[in-house]
């Protein structure tokens, strides 16, 4: 019998998120000691290997290592964990996250060259310390002005799916994470440029985004957000997001409207996006029959 891996429908359709720890992403059928067995592949989140972000997977009671990308899951031949995987019997999300982070770090150590792994860890540490320092400074400044802000507040209102650890200690930095943090804290352009440069270098593993380009990206994002959310333009890090939702939701709603406008006007997405740059509020506030349906 040949080993087979079948991705779950949820994973194939892209409905499993990176922080859905413990979710099944595939089933693995194999023969062990002459007996056919079938086990679930459990999601451990994502890691950066090379220039791609992959889902990591393991099976309960086994040492196999799986990777997932674009709705497909496969086993890495010749690479196994030192010990069989023990899955904690708990529904506590924090406990599942700690378990997933611990196992995933072992997998990264196995799959990555030692020098690359060491440099990556140092880059991640520098980035995380910088983010934590910037958020802490924003909290202190808010307290002086009589505003109650916390790491949890900024995390939840940057992205409604984030917890504090996603804000100040992501598994690996990305350009998007750095940009969202910069916007949430309304950082000065120089500081934001440095943060985005580090995030993009960690994500792309190549110095494609210089500090000048990073600052340009940030300034474009500032222009967009200032039109979508005038309160943010007026108040910056002291914006009362509890009345607005989250930064990520706000930007995604804008993207959704661009897609709908492209469909209703029979134009391609880049053209629709270009039109929005000169008329951002009109696109954001526009509602179509197709959208309501």
N, C-alpha and C positions, 0 to 999 in steps of 0.2 A: 504494500500500500504506500502510495506517494504522499508525503506531507502536503497538506493544503491549508491555505490561509484565506479566510473569507471576511472581508471588512463588513462591519455592521452598516445597516442602512443609514443610521444617524451620522456615522463618520463619513460614509461615501458622499452624503449630501452636504457635508460641511457644517453639521449641526452640533458637533462636539467642540467645545472651546478648550483652549490650552489649560485653563484652570479648573476644568471639570475632572478633578483628580478621582480616580477609582472607577470612572465610567468605562464600559466595555467599548473597545474600538474594533475588535475582530474576534473570530474564533479560529483556533489552531488545532487541526486534526493531525495526529502523528502516531507512530508505533513506538512503544517503549516496553522492552523486555518481552517482545512477542505479542503484546496486547495493544489493541487500538484504543487511543484516548482522544478526548476532545476537551479543550480548555479555552477559557476566555482570555483575550489579551487586554490587560488593564492599562488605562492611560495614566502616565506619570507627568504629563505636561510636555512642554517643548524645550528643546535645547538647540543651540546654534552649533552646527557642524559644517566647517567650510564656510560657504556663503549662503547656506539655506537653513531655515528653521524647521526641524523635524519633530513630530510627536514621538515620544518614547513609550514603549510598551513592554510589559512583562506578564508572565503567567504565574498564578499562585502555585507554589510548591515546585517550581522549575527554575532553571538557571538561564533560560533562553532570553535573548535580547531582540526586540523588534523596533523598527522605525516605521513611521507613517508620514505620507506626504500626498497632497492632492487626492484624498479619498482612497489611497491604496496603502496597504500594510504588508511589510515583508520582514522575514527573519534574517538577521546578520549571521552568515555562516562562519564558523570558526571562532566566534566570540561569545563567551558565556560569563555569567557572574560566578564568583567564588563559592557562593552558598545559594541554596534554594530560597526563593522569595517567600517571605512570610507576610501576609496581608493582615493589617490590624483589624480587629473586630470592633469597629466604631463608626459612627456617622458624624462625629465631630469634624468639622471642616478644617480647623487648625491642626488637629492631629493628623488628618490625611495629608495635609500640605507638608508637614514636617517629614512624614514617612516618604512621600513622593520626592521631596527635595533630597533626602538622604540617599535613596536608591538611584536617582538620576545622576547625582554627583559621582557615584561609583561607576555608572555607565559612561559618563563623559571621560573619566580617568582611563577607562579601558579603551575607548574609541579614539581619543585624541592623542597626538604626539605630546610627549612630556613638556618640551619647550613651549609649544603653542599653548598648552593647557596652563602652564605657569604664568605666561604673559597675559592670557585671557583673564585669569583669576585676578591678577593685579589691576588690570584695566577695569574690571567690574567693581572691584573694591574701591578704586578711586572715584568712579562714577557714583556709586551708592553713597559714599561719604559726602560727595559734593551735593547730591540731591537732598540728603538728610540735613545737611547744614543749611541749605537754602530754605527748605521748608521750616526748619526750626527758627530761623531768623524771621520769616514771615509771621510765624505764630507769636513770637515775642513782640514784634511791631504792632500786630493786631491787638494784643493784650494791653499795650500802652494806650491805645486809642479806644479801649473799651469794647473790643470785639472778641467774642469767644471763638477761637479757631483751634484746631487740633490736627494731628497727622491723619486721623480717621476722617475728619471733615474734608480735608483737601483730597484725600484718596477717593472717597465716595462721590465727590462732585467733579473730579476729573473724569472718572469713568464709573458708572453706576455698578459695574461688576467688580471693581477693585476693592481690595482691603488695604490696610496700612502697608503691609509687606510688598504689595504690588507697586506702591508709590515709591517707597524709599529703598527697596531692596529687590528689584526685578531679577529674575534668573539670569537674564542677559540684557544689556542696554540696547535700545534701538533708536532710530531717528524719530519715530513717532512718539515714543515715550518721552524723549528729551524735549520735543516740541510741545507736547501737551503740558508737561511740567512747567516749561518756560511760560506758556500762555496763562496757566492757572495762577502762577505767582507773579505774572506781569513783570518778568525780569528785565533789567536793562539789556540792550542789544548785545553789548560786549559779553556779558555773562551768559546770555542765552546762546550766543554763537559758540562759545567754548563748550557748553553742555551738549549742544546739538552735534558739534564736530566729534566729540568723544562717542556719543551714541551711534552716529553713522559709521564711524571707524570700526566700532565693535560689531555692528550689524553686517556691514559689507566686506569687512576684512581687507579693505583697500582704501587709501586716502583720496577717495573720489570727492568728498565734500570738505573743502577747505573752510577756514573760519569765515572768510568773506562770503562764500556761498551760503554757509549756515546762517549768517546774519541776514542775508537777502531772503532766504526761506522764511526766517522768523518775521521779518518785516512784512512780507506778503501775508503771512498768517495773521499778524496783528491788524493789518488793513481789513482782512475778511471778518475777523471776530469783532472789531470795533463797529462794523456796520450791522452785523447780526445781533450784537448785544451791546447797545449803547451804555448800559449800566456798567459793564466791564471796562469800557473805555474811560468812564468817569471814576470808577472805584478800584480798578486793578485787583490786587490780591484780597481786597476787602469786599469784593462783590458778594452779595447775598444769594448764593447759588441755591439755597433751599427753596427759593421761589422760582427758580429758572430750570432746575433739573441738573444735568451734568454737562460739562464741556463737550465730551465725546458725543452725547446724544444731540446736542445743538448742531455740531458740525455734520453729523450723519444725516440729520433731517434736511440740511441744506443739500447734501449729496443726493438724497432721495428725490428732492424736488428737481434737481438738475436732470436726473434720469427720466423722470416723468415728463419734463418739458421737452427733452430730446425726443421722447416717444410721440408726444402729441403734436410736435411741430415737424416731425419726420426729418430730423437732423441727427448727425452723429454726436456722441458724447463729448469729444473735445470741443466741437463747435458750440454746444450748449454751455459747457463750462467757461469758454471764452466770453460768451455773451453775459454770463453772470458776473464776471469780474467788473463789468462796468455798470451793473444793475443788480447788486447783490440782494438788497432788501426786497426788490420787486419779485425776484425769483423765490426768496424764502417765504414771502407772504402769499404767493400765488397758490390757489387751490384749484385743482381740476376735477372733472367728473371721474376720470380714470383713477386719480389718487383716492378719492372718497370711496370708490368701489373697492 
